[in-house]
Amino acid sequence: MDLVADFLSRLVTQFQSPALAFLIGGMALAAFRSQLEIPDAIYKFAVFMLLMRIGIEGGLEIRDASFAEMLLPALVTIALGCLIVLLGRFTLAYLPGVKMEDAIATAGLFGAVSASTLAAAMVILEEEDIFYEAWVPALYPFMDIPALVLAIVLANLHLAKQDGASGNGPKIWSIIKDSLRGSALSALILGLALGLLTRPEQVFEGFYDPLFRGLLSILMLIMGMEAYQRLNELRKVAHWYAVYAFAAPLTHGLIAFGLGYLLHVTTGFSPGGVVLLSVLAGSSSDISGPPTLRAAIPTANPSSYIGSSTSIGTPVAIAIGIPLYLALAQMVF
C-alpha cells in the first residue's frame, strides 16, 4: 500500500512538474488546432544543447571515475538494449495484423534511448536532491547503438529470408557508423570527449547548465504537439501497437530496475543511478532512432514505430514511468 500511495503522490506531483506540464500543454495546443509553430531549427538547437550538457557532465565525471566502477553497468546497459529488441521480436511480431519488419523496427525504437525523457528524469532527480553518478547518462550510447543495430540486422535477415536472398546480409559496421554519425549521438559523444579530454568547467557552468531546464521545456512542448499529431498515424495500423506502446516502457523499465538493484548490491550503484537506468530502458528514441530505421528498414511502416513511440511510449515513460521508479526506489532503498 505504501508503494501505491507513494506512486500516486509522485504521479500527481509529476503532472505539476515543468517537463510533463509542457508535454501536456503541447498536446492540448495540437488538440485545439493551434497555429503555433516552433521552427525546426530551434528544436534541433534545443536537442543539441541538452545532449552537449549531458555529454560534458558525463565526461567530467568519467574523468574522475574508475573504469571498474563503470564496466558492469555498461555491460548491463548493452544487454538491456539487445533484450528489449528480442522481447519485441518474439512478442509483438506474433500478434494479429502485425508485420514482422514493423514489429522489429518498433522494438528497435523502444530499445533505443530518448534524450528528452532522460533529461526530464535528470531534472526531477536534481530537484529532489537524489544523488546519481554523473556518468550514468553517458550510458546512453551503450543501449542506443546495440538496440538499433540488432533491430536492423534482424529485420534485414527476415527480409532476405523472405526474398530467398543469400550473401547480402546487413553490413553491421556500416550501421554502427551511421548511428554514430547521427545528430543525437554525435552531440553526446562530442560532449563526452570535451568533458573527458579538456577543461570545459567554465563554459559548462556559465552556458550549458543554466539553459538546460528552459530548453528542455521547449523540447517537451514540441514533443507534446507531435505526440497528438502522431495519434492519427497510429490509428492506421494494428491496435496491438497501442497496447505494446503502453506496456513496453513500463515492462522494460521494471526489468532494468531489477538489474539495477543487483548492480546496487554488487557494486554500490546508487539508487538514483538505478532510477536513471530504468528511465533509459523505459524510454524510446525520438531523435536518432527514427531516421536511422527509416534508412535501414525502408519497408517498415513509420506510422507503426514512430506513432507508437511518440504518441504513447514517450508520454507513458515520462508521466507514469519516472514516478513509478522513484516510488520503487523509495520503498526498496
N, C-alpha and C positions, 0 to 999 in steps of 0.2 A: 504493500500500500504506500510505503514511503517513496518508492521509486515512481509510482504513478502520480502521486501528489507533487513530487519534485519536478517530474517531467511536465505536468500540466502548468505548474507555476512558471517554469522556464519557457514553455510554449507561449504563454501569454506575454511574458517579458520579451520574447523573441519578436513577436508581432509589433512591439514598440521600438525595436532596435532599428537604427538607420538603414542597415543593409536590407532587411526584409521589408521595411516600410517603403523604401524607394522601389523595390521589386514589385510590390503590390500596387504602388502608385502608377508604375509604368503599365501594368496590366489593366488598371482602371482607365487610364488615358486611351489605350487601344480599344477597350470595350466601348467607350463613348465616342469612338471615331474622331479623336482629337487630331488636329492638323499639325501638332507639334512634331518637329523632325530635328534630330540631333545628327549633325554631319558625321559621315563615316570617318573622317579624319580625326575628329575628337574621340570617337570610340577607339580607334587604333592607338592614339596617343595615350588614352587612359590605360589601355591594356599594357602598353609598353612601360609606362611609369610604374604600374603595380608590379609587374614581373621584375623590373630592374630593382625595385625596392626589396622584394622578396629575395632576389638573387644576391644583391650586395650584402644584405644582412646575413644570409646563409653562408656566403663566402667568408665574411668576417668571423663567423662562429666556427666554421670548419677549420680556419687557420689556427684556432686555439684548441680545437677538439682533438682527441686521439682517434687514430684510424680504427683501432679495435672497438671503440665505443660506437662507431657508425656502421661497422661492417655487417653485423647481424640484422639491424633494422633495414639496411639497404637490400640485403638478400631477401628478407621477408616481403619488402615492397615489390621487388621483381616478381616473386612468386604470386603475390596478390593480383598483380596486373594480368598475369597469364591465367590464373584460376578464374577470374571474373569472365574472361573471354570463353574459357572452356565451359563454364556453367551456362552461359547463354547459348553456346553451340549445341549443348545436349539437353536444353530445356525449351527455350523459345523457338528454336528451329523445328521442333517436332509438334508444335501446336497448329491447329487447323488454320489454313489460309495464310500461313507464314512461309515465305520463300527462304531457302537456306542462306543465300548470299545476303539477303536483307537482314536476317537474324544475326549472322556473323558480324556484319557491319554495325548493327545496333549494339551487340555485345562489345565490340571493339571500342565504340564511343563511350560506353559505360565503364569500360576498363581503363580508359584514358582519364585525364585529370582536368577539372575545371579550375582555372586560375582564380576566377571570381569567387567561387564557393570557398576555396582555400583562403583567399584574402578576407572574406567575411568572417570565417571561423577564427582567424588570427586576431582580428579586431575584437571579437567577443571575448576571447581568452585574455587579451590585454586589458579590456575594460573590467573584467572580473578578477584581475591580478592572479591568474592561473599560470604558473610557470610552464614553459616548454623549451626544449633545446632549440636554439635558433637555427640549427642545421636541419631540423625536421622538414620545413618547407622545401629544402633543397633535394628531398627525396622524390619530388615531382617527376623528373625525367626517368627515374628508375621504375616507375609504374607506367608512365605515359607511353614511352617508346616500346617496351616489350608487349604491351596490350595491343597497340596499333599494328606492330609487326606481325604478331601471331594472328590477329584477325585477318590481315591482308593475305598472309600465307595460306590460312585455312580456306578463305574464300576462293583464292586462285586455284588451289588444289581441287576444290569442289567443282569449279567451272571447267578446269582442264579434264577432270574425270568425266564430266557430262559430255564434253566435246570429243572425248576419246583421244585427247592430245597427250603427247609424251615428250619429255625433254624440253618443255617450255615452261617450267615452273617459275614461280616468282623469284626475282633477284633480291635476296634479303638485304644485302649490303646497300643496294640502291634504295630500298625502302627506308633503311636506317638513315641514310644521308638525306633523303627528302624530309624525314621527320625532324632531323637536327637543323635543317635549313628553314623550317617553318618559322613564322614570325614569333610565336609564343616561346618555343624552346630556344631560339636564337637570343631573344632578350634575356631569358632566365640564365642561360649559360654565360652570356656576356657579363651579367651582373655577378654571377658566381666567380668568374675569373677576375673581375675587378676587385671584388671583396677579398679574394684569396691572395692575389699577387701584388696589389697596390695598397695605398693608404687613402681610401675614399671617405674616411670618417666625417670630414667637414662637409663635403657635398651631400653625403647621406643625411646627416643631421639637419643641414640647412635647407635642403631642397626636396629630396625624395621622401623622407619620413613625414614632414609636415603636410604634404599634399596627399598622402596615402588615403585617408578616410574620405576626403572630398571627392577624389577621383573614383573611389570605389562606389560612392553613392550615385555618380553619373552612370557608371557601368551597370549598376543594378537597375536603374531606371530604363536604360536601353534594353537590357535583357528582359525586363517585365513586359515591355511593349512587344518585343519579338516573341516572347512566350505565348502571349494571347494570339498573335497573328499565326503562329505555327499550329494552333489547335485545329484550324481548318484543314491543314495538310494531314494531321493525324487522323481526321475523320475519314480520309480516303483509303486508309489501309486497315488491316485486320484489327479488331478491338483488343486482341491479345497484346498489342504493343502498349496500349494504355495500362493494362494490368502489369506488364513487365516494368514499365517506366515508373510505376508507383512502388512496386515491391522490391525491385532490384537495388535501388540506392540504399534502402534500409537493410536488406539482406547482406549486401557487400560490406556495409559499414559495421554491422554486428560481427561478421566474420573477422574483419580487421581488428575490431575491439578485442575479441578473444585472443588473437595472435599478439596484439599489443600488450595485453595483460601478461602473457607468457614472457614477452620481452622485458616487462617491468620486473617480473620475478627473477629472471636470469641475468639481466644486465643493468637493472636500475633505471630503465626507461621511464621518464616522468609521466604522471597522469595526463598532463597537457599534451605531451607527445603522443600518448595513446589516442586522445581525442582527435588530434590532427591527422594521425594515421587513418582513423576511421573516416574522417571527412575526405581525405584523399581517395579512399576506396569507394566511398558513397557518392562521390561526385561523378559527373560525366562531361567530357570535353566540350567546350563551347568555342574554342579558338583554333587550336592546332588540329584537332581531330577531323572536323567536317571537310575541309579542303583536302586533307591527306586521303581520306576514304573516297571522296568523290573522284580523285585522280586514279587511285589504285584499284578501286572496285567500281568501275563505271556502270556495271549492270545492276548494282544495288539501287534501290529507290530511296532518295534522300528524304522523302516525306516520312519514311518509316524510322530511320535512325536519327535524323535531325529533329523531326517532330516529337519523337519520344523523349529525347534528351532535353530540348529547350522548353517544351510546353508543360511537361510533367516532372521529368527527372530532376532538373535543377531546383524548381520551387520546393519539391519534396525534400531534397538534400539539405536545403537551407532552412526551411520552415520547421521540418519535423526532425531531420537527422541530427542537426547540431544540438538542439536542446535534449534530444534523447541520449546522445553520447555524453553530454555534460551531466545529465541526471545519473546515468550509469556510473560515471567516474566518481560522482559524489557518493554513491552508495558503496562502490567497490573499494575505493581508496580512502 
